[in-house]
Amino acid sequence: MVDRRKRPTIGFLTANIHTGAARALWPGVVDAARQHDVNLICFPGGGLRVQADFESQRNALYDLVNAGSVDGLVSWASAVGVALDRDQVISFHQRYRPLPMVSLARPMEGIPALSVDSYQGMREVIAHLIDVHGYRRLAFIRGPESHYYAQERYRAYLDVLKEYSIPFDPQLVTRPMHWEAGAEAIQMLLDERALRPHIDFQAVVAVSDLLALDALKTLQARGIRVPGDVAVAGFNDSMEGRLTTPPLTSVALPFYEQGTGAVAALLAQLAGEPVPQ
């Protein structure tokens, strides 16, 4: 039996490890655990209360986490709590007190958090489409309304339009969507609103690659050429996006480094060292 007093065991709470940004973040967590010679247990319990594809049934994995199984937790709080509001996310994590914790991408009082700059990344891709390609009719696929960084990316879209004196057109913006609803978003633009690619909108920008990839496939299935008729851009620079035809234009963020940094921050807590909150 491993003596955990000499070799700490850390837990990683996450919705998944196989899609989107998780494919970059998870290897960072694994490599950091190996580098620091600690045990690592992953709890890929899905998004809390997410009903699509029976995902909520995986939430039972989070009940396995306690002080008897781990010495501390890294929680990808923005992914785990994708369907929850801020207070609900905080309440969920209180069950694990007094375990040391580090939050990824979702600040919570009393818990160190590691974030990435979603706002600036989205600003850059929107400005690129305007400056380099000359597009001014930019459709936007929003993410979950409760997801802080999805809203930050939407805020960047609005700010860049204002800076370039491009009038905001609500017809070009979808209602808040869950991460797997890219096809539904395109149906909303083309069918519900009867928008015409290349005429009414020149590009589709999504808050994540998952949404963008689904949107791209739906456009192509309808005979709409990408990027000939309409450009598509996503966010997170996922492996899936690199393997599509054409490869997806996307915003790259340091998810691998975020994973390694979260493990280092948690181990610093376990060693009694101060960690910025």
C-alpha atoms as a printed R data frame, in Angstrom:
    type eleno elety resid chain resno       x      y       z
1   ATOM     1    CA   MET     A     1   0.000  0.000   0.000
2   ATOM     2    CA   VAL     A     2   1.330  3.436  -0.965
3   ATOM     3    CA   ASP     A     3   2.254  5.667   1.950
4   ATOM     4    CA   ARG     A     4   0.454  8.882   0.957
5   ATOM     5    CA   ARG     A     5   2.358 10.836   3.575
6   ATOM     6    CA   LYS     A     6   5.411 10.470   1.314
7   ATOM     7    CA   ARG     A     7   3.644 10.399  -2.052
8   ATOM     8    CA   PRO     A     8   0.592 12.690  -2.218
9   ATOM     9    CA   THR     A     9  -2.485 11.727  -4.196
10  ATOM    10    CA   ILE     A    10  -4.207 14.494  -6.099
11  ATOM    11    CA   GLY     A    11  -7.609 14.339  -7.740
12  ATOM    12    CA   PHE     A    12  -8.619 15.985 -10.999
13  ATOM    13    CA   LEU     A    13 -12.286 16.870 -11.437
14  ATOM    14    CA   THR     A    14 -13.283 17.395 -15.071
15  ATOM    15    CA   ALA     A    15 -16.250 17.007 -17.374
16  ATOM    16    CA   ASN     A    16 -14.114 14.934 -19.769
17  ATOM    17    CA   ILE     A    17 -10.562 14.352 -20.985
18  ATOM    18    CA   HIS     A    18 -11.203 13.465 -24.621
19  ATOM    19    CA   THR     A    19 -12.742 16.443 -26.434
20  ATOM    20    CA   GLY     A    20 -11.963 20.086 -27.097
21  ATOM    21    CA   ALA     A    21  -9.535 21.881 -24.796
22  ATOM    22    CA   ALA     A    22  -9.412 18.825 -22.505
23  ATOM    23    CA   ARG     A    23  -7.164 17.072 -25.029
24  ATOM    24    CA   ALA     A    24  -4.489 19.707 -24.319
25  ATOM    25    CA   LEU     A    25  -5.142 20.367 -20.635
26  ATOM    26    CA   TRP     A    26  -5.270 16.734 -19.477
27  ATOM    27    CA   PRO     A    27  -1.745 15.879 -20.751
28  ATOM    28    CA   GLY     A    28  -0.459 18.890 -18.818
29  ATOM    29    CA   VAL     A    29  -1.986 17.540 -15.614
30  ATOM    30    CA   VAL     A    30  -0.586 14.053 -16.281
31  ATOM    31    CA   ASP     A    31   2.915 15.256 -17.109
32  ATOM    32    CA   ALA     A    32   3.032 17.509 -14.046
33  ATOM    33    CA   ALA     A    33   1.945 14.632 -11.776
34  ATOM    34    CA   ARG     A    34   4.673 12.468 -13.277
35  ATOM    35    CA   GLN     A    35   7.288 15.213 -12.958
36  ATOM    36    CA   HIS     A    36   6.442 15.832  -9.293
37  ATOM    37    CA   ASP     A    37   6.154 12.096  -8.542
38  ATOM    38    CA   VAL     A    38   2.618 12.176  -7.155
39  ATOM    39    CA   ASN     A    39  -0.372  9.893  -7.568
40  ATOM    40    CA   LEU     A    40  -3.153 11.175  -9.821
41  ATOM    41    CA   ILE     A    41  -6.806 10.098  -9.886
42  ATOM    42    CA   CYS     A    42  -9.062 11.540 -12.572
43  ATOM    43    CA   PHE     A    43 -12.803 11.927 -12.013
44  ATOM    44    CA   PRO     A    44 -14.304 12.662 -15.485
45  ATOM    45    CA   GLY     A    45 -17.809 13.103 -14.115
46  ATOM    46    CA   GLY     A    46 -19.351 15.216 -16.869
47  ATOM    47    CA   GLY     A    47 -21.021 18.577 -16.515
48  ATOM    48    CA   LEU     A    48 -23.193 18.853 -13.426
49  ATOM    49    CA   ARG     A    49 -26.915 18.571 -14.250
50  ATOM    50    CA   VAL     A    50 -26.231 18.406 -17.996
51  ATOM    51    CA   GLN     A    51 -29.008 16.243 -19.436
52  ATOM    52    CA   ALA     A    52 -27.704 15.734 -22.990
53  ATOM    53    CA   ASP     A    53 -26.638 12.155 -23.801
54  ATOM    54    CA   PHE     A    54 -27.135 10.983 -20.191
55  ATOM    55    CA   GLU     A    55 -24.126 13.047 -19.145
56  ATOM    56    CA   SER     A    56 -25.577 13.744 -15.704
57  ATOM    57    CA   GLN     A    57 -25.359 10.027 -14.871
58  ATOM    58    CA   ARG     A    58 -21.582 10.415 -14.790
59  ATOM    59    CA   ASN     A    59 -21.947 12.985 -12.015
60  ATOM    60    CA   ALA     A    60 -21.920 10.048  -9.588
61  ATOM    61    CA   LEU     A    61 -18.128  9.957  -9.970
62  ATOM    62    CA   TYR     A    62 -17.865 13.176  -7.973
63  ATOM    63    CA   ASP     A    63 -19.343 11.377  -4.960
64  ATOM    64    CA   LEU     A    64 -16.213  9.194  -4.829
65  ATOM    65    CA   VAL     A    65 -14.029 12.160  -3.927
66  ATOM    66    CA   ASN     A    66 -13.175 12.588  -0.250
67  ATOM    67    CA   ALA     A    67 -10.259 13.061   2.124
68  ATOM    68    CA   GLY     A    68  -9.774  9.311   2.232
69  ATOM    69    CA   SER     A    69  -9.089  9.070  -1.490
70  ATOM    70    CA   VAL     A    70  -7.132 12.247  -2.261
71  ATOM    71    CA   ASP     A    71  -4.979 14.829  -0.498
72  ATOM    72    CA   GLY     A    72  -6.061 17.732  -2.694
73  ATOM    73    CA   LEU     A    73  -8.032 18.604  -5.796
74  ATOM    74    CA   VAL     A    74  -7.580 20.348  -9.107
75  ATOM    75    CA   SER     A    75 -11.057 21.176 -10.384
76  ATOM    76    CA   TRP     A    76 -11.777 22.303 -13.923
77  ATOM    77    CA   ALA     A    77 -14.630 24.235 -12.400
78  ATOM    78    CA   SER     A    78 -15.784 25.963 -15.588
79  ATOM    79    CA   ALA     A    79 -16.257 22.604 -17.325
80  ATOM    80    CA   VAL     A    80 -17.740 20.759 -14.342
81  ATOM    81    CA   GLY     A    81 -20.142 23.620 -13.596
82  ATOM    82    CA   VAL     A    82 -20.953 24.533 -17.191
83  ATOM    83    CA   ALA     A    83 -24.721 24.379 -16.567
84  ATOM    84    CA   LEU     A    84 -24.644 26.001 -13.121
85  ATOM    85    CA   ASP     A    85 -24.588 29.580 -11.936
86  ATOM    86    CA   ARG     A    86 -21.775 30.966  -9.797
87  ATOM    87    CA   ASP     A    87 -23.378 30.216  -6.426
88  ATOM    88    CA   GLN     A    88 -24.188 26.644  -7.434
89  ATOM    89    CA   VAL     A    89 -20.587 26.032  -8.518
90  ATOM    90    CA   ILE     A    90 -19.311 27.375  -5.205
91  ATOM    91    CA   SER     A    91 -21.806 25.236  -3.268
92  ATOM    92    CA   PHE     A    92 -20.711 22.106  -5.136
93  ATOM    93    CA   HIS     A    93 -17.057 22.649  -4.232
94  ATOM    94    CA   GLN     A    94 -17.851 23.287  -0.567
95  ATOM    95    CA   ARG     A    95 -18.554 19.573  -0.163
96  ATOM    96    CA   TYR     A    96 -14.820 18.932  -0.491
97  ATOM    97    CA   ARG     A    97 -13.699 21.280   2.271
98  ATOM    98    CA   PRO     A    98 -11.211 21.328   3.939
99  ATOM    99    CA   LEU     A    99  -9.241 19.646   1.119
100 ATOM   100    CA   PRO     A   100  -6.771 22.013  -0.582
101 ATOM   101    CA   MET     A   101  -8.115 22.953  -4.012
102 ATOM   102    CA   VAL     A   102  -7.135 24.771  -7.183
103 ATOM   103    CA   SER     A   103  -9.757 25.953  -9.654
104 ATOM   104    CA   LEU     A   104  -9.274 26.091 -13.390
105 ATOM   105    CA   ALA     A   105 -10.903 28.976 -15.247
106 ATOM   106    CA   ARG     A   106 -13.533 29.813 -12.623
107 ATOM   107    CA   PRO     A   107 -12.590 32.092  -9.709
108 ATOM   108    CA   MET     A   108 -14.029 31.134  -6.328
109 ATOM   109    CA   GLU     A   109 -13.385 32.860  -3.021
110 ATOM   110    CA   GLY     A   110 -10.721 31.141  -0.967
111 ATOM   111    CA   ILE     A   111  -9.564 28.871  -3.807
112 ATOM   112    CA   PRO     A   112  -6.556 29.730  -6.009
113 ATOM   113    CA   ALA     A   113  -7.601 29.937  -9.671
114 ATOM   114    CA   LEU     A   114  -5.657 29.667 -12.919
115 ATOM   115    CA   SER     A   115  -7.291 31.395 -15.856
116 ATOM   116    CA   VAL     A   116  -6.578 32.121 -19.504
117 ATOM   117    CA   ASP     A   117  -7.396 35.341 -21.349
118 ATOM   118    CA   SER     A   118 -10.431 34.356 -23.391
119 ATOM   119    CA   TYR     A   119 -11.380 37.964 -24.003
120 ATOM   120    CA   GLN     A   120  -8.151 38.960 -25.732
121 ATOM   121    CA   GLY     A   121  -8.012 35.785 -27.791
122 ATOM   122    CA   MET     A   122 -11.479 36.386 -29.197
123 ATOM   123    CA   ARG     A   123 -10.679 40.040 -29.858
124 ATOM   124    CA   GLU     A   124  -7.744 38.988 -32.005
125 ATOM   125    CA   VAL     A   125  -9.651 36.518 -34.166
126 ATOM   126    CA   ILE     A   126 -12.520 38.975 -34.760
127 ATOM   127    CA   ALA     A   127 -10.069 41.754 -35.652
128 ATOM   128    CA   HIS     A   128  -8.224 39.346 -37.982
129 ATOM   129    CA   LEU     A   129 -11.407 38.561 -39.901
130 ATOM   130    CA   ILE     A   130 -12.108 42.279 -40.292
131 ATOM   131    CA   ASP     A   131  -8.584 43.556 -41.026
132 ATOM   132    CA   VAL     A   132  -7.154 40.722 -43.111
133 ATOM   133    CA   HIS     A   133 -10.234 39.345 -44.851
134 ATOM   134    CA   GLY     A   134 -12.384 42.477 -44.967
135 ATOM   135    CA   TYR     A   135 -15.437 40.775 -43.417
136 ATOM   136    CA   ARG     A   136 -17.989 42.979 -41.715
137 ATOM   137    CA   ARG     A   137 -20.996 40.650 -41.509
138 ATOM   138    CA   LEU     A   138 -19.881 38.282 -38.749
139 ATOM   139    CA   ALA     A   139 -22.327 35.755 -37.341
140 ATOM   140    CA   PHE     A   140 -21.605 34.674 -33.773
141 ATOM   141    CA   ILE     A   141 -22.474 31.405 -32.017
142 ATOM   142    CA   ARG     A   142 -22.747 32.000 -28.295
143 ATOM   143    CA   GLY     A   143 -21.971 29.458 -25.580
144 ATOM   144    CA   PRO     A   144 -23.776 28.552 -22.349
145 ATOM   145    CA   GLU     A   145 -25.101 31.629 -20.576
146 ATOM   146    CA   SER     A   146 -23.750 30.436 -17.223
147 ATOM   147    CA   HIS     A   147 -20.203 29.944 -18.562
148 ATOM   148    CA   TYR     A   148 -18.073 32.941 -17.604
149 ATOM   149    CA   TYR     A   149 -15.540 32.591 -20.406
150 ATOM   150    CA   ALA     A   150 -18.193 32.028 -23.052
151 ATOM   151    CA   GLN     A   151 -19.601 35.387 -22.010
152 ATOM   152    CA   GLU     A   152 -16.150 36.974 -22.058
153 ATOM   153    CA   ARG     A   153 -15.733 35.858 -25.676
154 ATOM   154    CA   TYR     A   154 -19.125 37.278 -26.583
155 ATOM   155    CA   ARG     A   155 -18.186 40.555 -24.885
156 ATOM   156    CA   ALA     A   156 -15.035 40.683 -27.013
157 ATOM   157    CA   TYR     A   157 -17.149 40.255 -30.158
158 ATOM   158    CA   LEU     A   158 -19.373 43.170 -29.168
159 ATOM   159    CA   ASP     A   159 -16.429 45.391 -28.258
160 ATOM   160    CA   VAL     A   160 -14.564 44.795 -31.522
161 ATOM   161    CA   LEU     A   161 -17.657 45.540 -33.596
162 ATOM   162    CA   LYS     A   162 -18.031 48.819 -31.730
163 ATOM   163    CA   GLU     A   163 -14.369 49.736 -32.216
164 ATOM   164    CA   TYR     A   164 -14.637 49.145 -35.980
165 ATOM   165    CA   SER     A   165 -17.939 51.066 -36.165
166 ATOM   166    CA   ILE     A   166 -19.782 47.953 -37.344
167 ATOM   167    CA   PRO     A   167 -23.449 48.105 -36.300
168 ATOM   168    CA   PHE     A   168 -24.553 45.268 -34.038
169 ATOM   169    CA   ASP     A   169 -27.152 43.064 -35.730
170 ATOM   170    CA   PRO     A   170 -28.955 40.735 -33.277
171 ATOM   171    CA   GLN     A   171 -30.032 38.549 -36.197
172 ATOM   172    CA   LEU     A   172 -26.412 37.492 -36.611
173 ATOM   173    CA   VAL     A   173 -26.060 36.278 -33.012
174 ATOM   174    CA   THR     A   174 -27.518 33.008 -31.760
175 ATOM   175    CA   ARG     A   175 -29.145 32.615 -28.395
176 ATOM   176    CA   PRO     A   176 -26.884 30.957 -25.768
177 ATOM   177    CA   MET     A   177 -26.131 27.372 -26.852
178 ATOM   178    CA   HIS     A   178 -24.689 24.302 -25.139
179 ATOM   179    CA   TRP     A   179 -21.300 23.121 -26.388
180 ATOM   180    CA   GLU     A   180 -22.642 20.441 -28.729
181 ATOM   181    CA   ALA     A   181 -25.239 22.634 -30.482
182 ATOM   182    CA   GLY     A   182 -23.309 23.888 -33.516
183 ATOM   183    CA   ALA     A   183 -25.739 22.267 -35.964
184 ATOM   184    CA   GLU     A   184 -28.680 23.798 -34.130
185 ATOM   185    CA   ALA     A   185 -26.979 27.203 -34.305
186 ATOM   186    CA   ILE     A   186 -26.625 26.975 -38.094
187 ATOM   187    CA   GLN     A   187 -30.247 25.883 -38.427
188 ATOM   188    CA   MET     A   188 -31.203 28.951 -36.417
189 ATOM   189    CA   LEU     A   189 -29.286 31.270 -38.745
190 ATOM   190    CA   LEU     A   190 -30.304 29.647 -42.035
191 ATOM   191    CA   ASP     A   191 -33.810 28.347 -41.342
192 ATOM   192    CA   GLU     A   192 -35.341 30.376 -38.512
193 ATOM   193    CA   ARG     A   193 -33.848 33.680 -39.639
194 ATOM   194    CA   ALA     A   194 -33.467 32.902 -43.369
195 ATOM   195    CA   LEU     A   195 -29.975 34.382 -43.523
196 ATOM   196    CA   ARG     A   196 -27.980 33.813 -46.701
197 ATOM   197    CA   PRO     A   197 -24.307 32.779 -46.506
198 ATOM   198    CA   HIS     A   198 -21.884 35.236 -48.106
199 ATOM   199    CA   ILE     A   199 -24.698 37.784 -48.516
200 ATOM   200    CA   ASP     A   200 -26.156 38.219 -45.031
201 ATOM   201    CA   PHE     A   201 -23.081 36.879 -43.236
202 ATOM   202    CA   GLN     A   202 -19.522 36.321 -44.440
203 ATOM   203    CA   ALA     A   203 -18.164 34.396 -41.491
204 ATOM   204    CA   VAL     A   204 -19.326 32.354 -38.512
205 ATOM   205    CA   VAL     A   205 -17.403 32.726 -35.266
206 ATOM   206    CA   ALA     A   206 -18.061 30.301 -32.406
207 ATOM   207    CA   VAL     A   207 -16.995 30.519 -28.766
208 ATOM   208    CA   SER     A   208 -15.481 27.020 -28.940
209 ATOM   209    CA   ASP     A   209 -14.144 24.568 -31.496
210 ATOM   210    CA   LEU     A   210 -16.841 22.067 -30.535
211 ATOM   211    CA   LEU     A   211 -19.518 24.483 -31.693
212 ATOM   212    CA   ALA     A   212 -17.507 25.595 -34.725
213 ATOM   213    CA   LEU     A   213 -16.835 22.043 -35.944
214 ATOM   214    CA   ASP     A   214 -20.484 21.088 -35.710
215 ATOM   215    CA   ALA     A   215 -21.372 24.282 -37.547
216 ATOM   216    CA   LEU     A   216 -18.780 23.598 -40.259
217 ATOM   217    CA   LYS     A   217 -20.094 20.081 -40.891
218 ATOM   218    CA   THR     A   218 -23.660 21.357 -41.091
219 ATOM   219    CA   LEU     A   219 -22.737 24.074 -43.581
220 ATOM   220    CA   GLN     A   220 -20.856 21.599 -45.767
221 ATOM   221    CA   ALA     A   221 -23.736 19.117 -45.637
222 ATOM   222    CA   ARG     A   222 -25.943 21.848 -47.102
223 ATOM   223    CA   GLY     A   223 -23.537 22.446 -49.968
224 ATOM   224    CA   ILE     A   224 -22.185 25.690 -48.526
225 ATOM   225    CA   ARG     A   225 -18.460 25.984 -49.222
226 ATOM   226    CA   VAL     A   226 -16.092 26.736 -46.364
227 ATOM   227    CA   PRO     A   227 -14.262 29.083 -46.735
228 ATOM   228    CA   GLY     A   228 -15.458 29.827 -50.300
229 ATOM   229    CA   ASP     A   229 -18.978 30.930 -49.339
230 ATOM   230    CA   VAL     A   230 -18.484 31.580 -45.643
231 ATOM   231    CA   ALA     A   231 -15.531 31.413 -43.248
232 ATOM   232    CA   VAL     A   232 -15.704 29.548 -39.932
233 ATOM   233    CA   ALA     A   233 -13.588 30.282 -36.856
234 ATOM   234    CA   GLY     A   234 -13.529 28.636 -33.450
235 ATOM   235    CA   PHE     A   235 -11.751 28.882 -30.133
236 ATOM   236    CA   ASN     A   236  -9.320 26.540 -28.292
237 ATOM   237    CA   ASP     A   237  -7.231 25.212 -31.231
238 ATOM   238    CA   SER     A   238  -8.395 21.635 -30.616
239 ATOM   239    CA   MET     A   239  -6.914 18.581 -32.288
240 ATOM   240    CA   GLU     A   240 -10.276 17.884 -33.917
241 ATOM   241    CA   GLY     A   241 -10.139 21.287 -35.586
242 ATOM   242    CA   ARG     A   242  -6.732 20.600 -37.115
243 ATOM   243    CA   LEU     A   243  -7.944 17.367 -38.684
244 ATOM   244    CA   THR     A   244 -10.979 18.780 -40.504
245 ATOM   245    CA   THR     A   245 -11.077 19.721 -44.180
246 ATOM   246    CA   PRO     A   246 -10.400 22.581 -44.340
247 ATOM   247    CA   PRO     A   247  -8.511 22.921 -41.037
248 ATOM   248    CA   LEU     A   248 -10.417 25.112 -38.616
249 ATOM   249    CA   THR     A   249  -9.215 28.653 -37.950
250 ATOM   250    CA   SER     A   250  -9.052 28.852 -34.172
251 ATOM   251    CA   VAL     A   251  -7.611 30.678 -31.170
252 ATOM   252    CA   ALA     A   252  -4.785 28.820 -29.418
253 ATOM   253    CA   LEU     A   253  -4.558 29.160 -25.647
254 ATOM   254    CA   PRO     A   254  -1.964 27.674 -23.227
255 ATOM   255    CA   PHE     A   255  -4.155 24.870 -21.861
256 ATOM   256    CA   TYR     A   256  -1.240 22.452 -21.402
257 ATOM   257    CA   GLU     A   257   0.595 25.028 -19.282
258 ATOM   258    CA   GLN     A   258  -2.592 25.701 -17.358
259 ATOM   259    CA   GLY     A   259  -2.747 22.013 -16.438
260 ATOM   260    CA   THR     A   260   0.880 21.857 -15.294
261 ATOM   261    CA   GLY     A   261   0.512 25.114 -13.372
262 ATOM   262    CA   ALA     A   262  -2.582 23.896 -11.532
263 ATOM   263    CA   VAL     A   263  -0.786 20.795 -10.270
264 ATOM   264    CA   ALA     A   264   2.202 22.884  -9.153
265 ATOM   265    CA   ALA     A   265  -0.100 25.312  -7.320
266 ATOM   266    CA   LEU     A   266  -1.882 22.484  -5.528
267 ATOM   267    CA   LEU     A   267   1.375 20.853  -4.453
268 ATOM   268    CA   ALA     A   268   2.572 24.211  -3.146
269 ATOM   269    CA   GLN     A   269  -0.544 24.338  -0.963
270 ATOM   270    CA   LEU     A   270   0.108 20.832   0.300
271 ATOM   271    CA   ALA     A   271   3.648 21.900   1.198
272 ATOM   272    CA   GLY     A   272   2.287 24.815   3.215
273 ATOM   273    CA   GLU     A   273   3.529 27.440   0.774
274 ATOM   274    CA   PRO     A   274   1.463 30.575   0.043
275 ATOM   275    CA   VAL     A   275  -0.433 30.485  -3.255
276 ATOM   276    CA   PRO     A   276  -1.983 33.641  -4.754
277 ATOM   277    CA   GLN     A   277  -5.799 33.545  -4.709
